[in-house]
């Protein structure tokens, strides 16, 4: 692509900076907690229609979804929660590109811990604040506006571009899975998930689990005759920590040099007893395990079962009353594409062109919908987004405006270079 075309695109983005900021603020101001995505999906679909994209918006067939091997059990269906693919057809002869992102966000409670309204979209010190500003409405906005500003610059693309905006990512990822089931695929994909503008060909997996512990009942006056589920639960916590220590010491992946950060295996919730003046004879512990690409997902689950079974065998009470391990809730496999894939190479080159710096090539320390595109969708997908994984899900969530605009520029040139343009 000629220097003239590149300059036209980048100049248009600079010209539209205020528009880009306002667009993201509008998105952040629409509450879209998982399960309540209708309003934001309507907003996004109508906007993409206005800028000339061919919009396909549909509701997931829950029963059809259940038949897919990538399905994970969820508590509710998808009525009134549509997915979107908006397409700009190319003139022909170019490669196709799918840009993936989600608009659902995690809950904000009653706003406790926030400095302002979580849906404010306020600007302070070069940042846009609000739930979803980081994770990942800024990534979705960068995809949409990159394509819009290419059009505004008068550029005709050769290859097709599909903008895939999905729901339910925070719980299951089924929005992207259903995009695959619907038949959408491309020569390559870019996910706008949080990456701090690092180029990430991989994402970790995440396994949620719970462990039910049964103690021996007793009256509070004769508590010495009972066996406390809290004491037993503490032994379980220690065993899970031992499993984490083993995994950190033995599991290796080149994109995850800091295993301690990448492989959390921990108890995050410990509930025991049911009354202040009653002996605690039951406990329920909940936690999660991180995995890296290349691991046996089911084998990791079995390692937890084996660890708790070994603990039980060594304990005089638990030997006959073993804790029950269940895998419930979020269950996402790790995923990766080759670091030498052309979409990774191109994205890295364009990042360097825009920022003047070589990008960090790393693995995302969080699960991502790329697992469905890579495993089932025949669309090798890399992660690149303006949000920070360290900031996502936090109170006072924000995204840097400069990083957001940088992402729009990188996305725009990647689209042009990958798909090809009519000079």
N, C-alpha and C positions, 0 to 999 in steps of 0.2 A: 504494500500500500504506500502510495507516494507521500512525501513530506507535506505536500499541500493539503491532502485529505486529512492527515493527522492533525495539522494545525487548525483546520476548519472545525473538526470535532471538539478539540480541546478548547478552542476559543468559544464555541457555543456553550460548553459546560461552564466556563468562567462567567459568561454572560448570564447564565441561568442560575447562578449560585443561590440568590435569594429565593427563587422559585423552588429549588431543591430543598432548602431548609424548611420552607413553609409546607411543602408536601409531606415531609417526614413528621412535622409537628401535627398536621392533620391526622396522620395515621396513628400517632401515639395517643391522641386525644379520644380515639375510639376504643373503649374497653373491649378486650377480646380474650378474656380468660378461657382456657380450654373448655369446650362445651358451649361457649357463647360466641362463636365466630361469625355468625350470620352478618352482622352489621359491617365488620371490617371487610369481609369477602365481597359484599355488595359494593362497598366504596371502591375497592380495588378493581373489581370487574368493570364497573361503570367507567372508571378513569381510563382503563386500558382500551375499552371500546371507543372512547372519545379520541384517543390518539391513534386510532386506525388499526388496532389489532383485532384479529379474529378470535373471539373469546368463546371457549367451551367451559361451561360451568355446570357441574353435576353433583348429585348426592350419592354417596357410597351405598352400594347394595351390601348390607351387613352380612347377609347369608352367603353371598358370593365371596366376600372377603374371608369368611371363616374357612372356606375350602382351600385357601392358599397356604402353602407351607410357611410363609413368612408371617402369618397372622399370630397375634398374641391376644389372649382373652382380655376383654374390656367390659366395663359395667354398663355401658350405654351405647346406643347406635348413633346413626349419623343423619337423622332427619333434621333438615334446617341448617345443616353444616356443610356447605358445598366446597368442593375443590375446584381449582381453576387451572386451565392451560390456555394462555393467550399466545397466538402465533403470528409472526410476521413472515410471510412466505418470501423467499428470495427469488431472484430472477433466474436462477439455475446455475449449476456448475460448481457450487460451493459446498462446504461441509456444514452440517447442521449442529446446533448448540442448544442445550437445555439448561435454563437457569432456574435453580430450585431454591425455595425458601418457605418458611411458615409464618403465619400471622398470629397463631395462638400464643398466649403468654401464661405465666404462672400467676396464682392469686396474689392479691395485695392486702388481704384481710380488711381491716377498717382504716388502713393507711398508717398503722402504728410504725414508728421508726422512720417515716419519711419526713423530709423537711418541708415538702409541699404536696399538693394533690398528686397522687401517683399517675394521674392521667393528664397532667398539666401541659407537657411539651415545652416547659419553660427553658429559656436559654440563660445560662450563667457561665461566665469564664470560658467561652468557646465550646460549650457542651450543650446538647439537647437532653433534658432530663425527662424521665417518665418510664413506666413499665413497658417494656418492649423496645425502647429506643435502642438498646444494645442487642437484645435477643428477641427477634432479629428483624424488626421492622426496617431498620436502616439497611440491612442487606437486601431485603425485598425492594425497598425504594430505590436502591442503587441499580438493581436490575432493570426496573421499569423505566427509570429516567435515562439510563444509558441508551436504551433503545429509542426512547422518545427524542433525545437530543441528537442521535445519529440521523433520525428522520428530519429534524429541524435544520440540520446542517446540509440537507440536500443530498445525503449519501444513499445510494441504492446497494443493498446487500445481495450477494449471490446465493448464499446458503440460508436455510430456514432457521429462525430463532424462536424458541418456545420459552415463555415465562411461566413457570409452574409454582403456583401459590397454594399452599396446602394448610389443612387444619390438623389438630390432634397430635402434633409432633411431640409435645411435652409429655404425653401419656403413652403413646404407642408408635407413632410414625406411620399410622395407617393411611394418612392422606397421601403420602408419597408412594406407599405400596399400592394404593388404589390407582394412582397415576400410571404405574407400571401395568396393572391389570387392564386398564383402559387401552393400553397399546402404545402409549407414547414412549419414544426412545430417540436418541440422537447419537451423532458420532462422538460427542463428548458432552460433559456437563460441568457446571460450576455451582456449588452450593454457597450461598451467602452467609452461612453460619458464622458465629463469632470466631475470629482467628487473630485479632490484633494486626490485620493485614499480613499475617504470615501465610505462606503457601503450604497447604496441608493436604498431602495425598492420602492421609490415613486418619481414622478416628478410633478411639477406644470403644470397647463394648461395656455394657453395664448390666449387672444381674442383681435384682432385688430378691431378698429372701426373708423368711421369718423362722424363728426357732421357738417352739412351745416347750416350756419346762414344767414338770409336775413334781412338787414337793410332797411332804407328808403332813396332812392336816393336824392341827393341835389347837387347844384352847389357849388363849393368851396367858392365862395363869400358869398353865403347864406347857408353855412354849418349848421347854427343853425336851419334850417328848416328840416334837415335830421336826421336820426338816425343811428349812426355809428355802423357798424358791428363789429368793434374792441371793442367798449364798450360792445356790446352784447356778443361777444366772451369771454371777460374777465369774464362775469357773468357765462358763461358755464364752463370756467376753474375752477372757484370757486366751482361750483356745483359738478364737477367731483372730486375735492379735498374733498368735504364733503362726497361723496360716498366712497372714499378711507378711510377716517377717520372712517366711520361707519363700513366698512368691517374689518379694522384692529382691531377695538374694539370688534367685535362680532364673527368673523370667527376663529375657532380653529381646529388645527390638531396636534397630538403628535409629528410628524416628522418635524413640522414647528413651533417651539416655538417662533421665532421672526417674528410675523405677518407683521411687517412693512417692513421687507426685502422681505418677501415671497409673499405679496399681492399688488404689485404696481398697481395703478389705476390712470392713469395720461394722460395729454395731452402732446404729444411729438413734435407736429408740429402745427403751427398756421400761416395760410396764409390769408391775408386780402387785399382787394383793388387790383388795377392793375396799378396804376400810381401815382407818387409822388405828383402831383398837381391835383388829383381827389379825391372826397369824397369816403371813403371806405364803400360801401353799401352791400358787400358780404364778407363772411369769411368761410374758411374751416379748421376745427380743426381735427387732427388725434391723436389717442392715443391707449393705450392697457390696458387690465385688466389681472392680474394674478389670477388664481384660485387654490385651493388645492383639493386633492382627496376627494370624497364624496359630493362635491357641485353639485347642479343642474346646469349644464353648460348653458342650455337655460334660466334657471331662473336668472342667473347672467346677461345675456344679457338683460333680461326684467327689471332688477333692474336699469340698465343704462337708458333704455327707460323711465321708470317711473320717475327717478330723473330729467331728462331733461323736461319731460312733466310737472312735478310739478313746475319747474323753469319757464317755459313758462306761466303757469297759473297765476303765481304771478307777471308777468311783463305786463304792459299795452300794449306794442307793440308786444311782443312775444306771448301774449295770442291769438292774431289773425294771427300771422305769426310765428308759432312754428318752432324751429330748426328741421332738419331732421336727425335722427340717422340711420346710416347704418353700417352693419358689413361686412367688406371687407378685403381681404388679409388673413394673417395667422390666423388660428382658430384651436387650439389644445386642446383637453380635458386633464385634469389631470388624473393620473393613479397611481396605487399602487398594490403591492402584500403584503401578510402577512409577517410581520417582522420575524415570526417564520418559514417561508418556508425553506425547507432543503437547497435550493441554497443560501439563505441569510446566514444561519448558517454556511455552509461550507465555503463560501467566507470569512466570518469573522474569522473563525478559521485559514484559510490559511494565511490571512493577518497578523494575530498575530504571526504565525509561522515564517513568512519571516521578519517582521519588529521588532518583540519583543514588539509590542504595540497593545492594543485593538483598533480596528478601530472605527472611528466615524460612528454611524448609524444615517443617516439623510435623509431628502427629498431633491432632487435636486431642486435648485431654478431656474429652466429653464425647458422648455418643452422638451420632448424626444420621439423618435420613439417607446419606450417601450409601449406607449398607444395602438399601433396597435397589437403588439404581445400579450399583456395582454387581450385586449378586443375582438379581432377577431382571433388571431392565436393560441390559446390554448397552449401558451408557456409562462409560468410565468417568467418574466424577471427582473433582478436586474441590477442596474447601478454601474459600477466600472471602473474608468479610471484614467490615469496619469495626464491629463490636469487639469487646474484650471478654474472653471467657472468664476472667477473674471478676468481672463486674456483673455478668449476667446473673439473674435471680436475686440480686442484692437490693436492699433498700436504697433509694436515691440512685437507681439505675440510670446510666447515661451513655451517650456516644459522643466522641469528639467530632465536631463539625468538620475539621480539616481531614480527619480520617475518612469520614463519610464522603466528602467531595473527592478525595483521592480514589476511593473505591469506585465511584461513578466513572472517573476518567479511565481507570484500569479496565473496568468492565467494558466501556465503550470501545477502547482500542482492541481489547481481546475479541470482542464480537466482530469487529471489522477485519482483524487479521485472520481469525479462524474461519469465518464464513466467506471472506473475500468480498471485494467491492467492485462496482462498475466505475472505472476511472473516468 
